[in-house]
Amino acid sequence: MTLLVATLIGVLYAAGAYLMMRRSIVKLIFGLMLLSHATNLMIFTIAGLVRGKAPLVPKGETALSGSFADPLGQALILTAIVISFAVLGFGLILVKKTYQALDDDDLDKLDGGRP
């Protein structure tokens, strides 16, 4: 299962990098989205998936016993989702304003038409 997820992460990183190297701003935004999803999957895989209970210390005990879910990976993924959503929102506004100004999404036309 880990090999399958690692392959999926590699494919997402490759597709995201490929889209970011294209000449369209819209493809750049989609590439950023794929990179953020790949990063979330990577953090999730590194933290490990444990079918256990919540990491709460029972009343009267001083330490956790048995298997429990690691909350650090979940907190990092939640933070990454919020940050990637903010970057995506900024990118979409940038695409809209650029398209309104130039009537095209080609990155070559962003330099003002200079050769």
Secondary structure, DSSP 8 states (H G I E B T S, - for coil): -HHHHHHHHHHHHHHHHHHHTSSBHHHHHHHHHHHHHHHHHHHHHHH-----B-S---TT-SS--S-B--HHHHHHHHHHHHHHHHHHHHHHHHHHHHHHHHSS-BGGGGG-S--
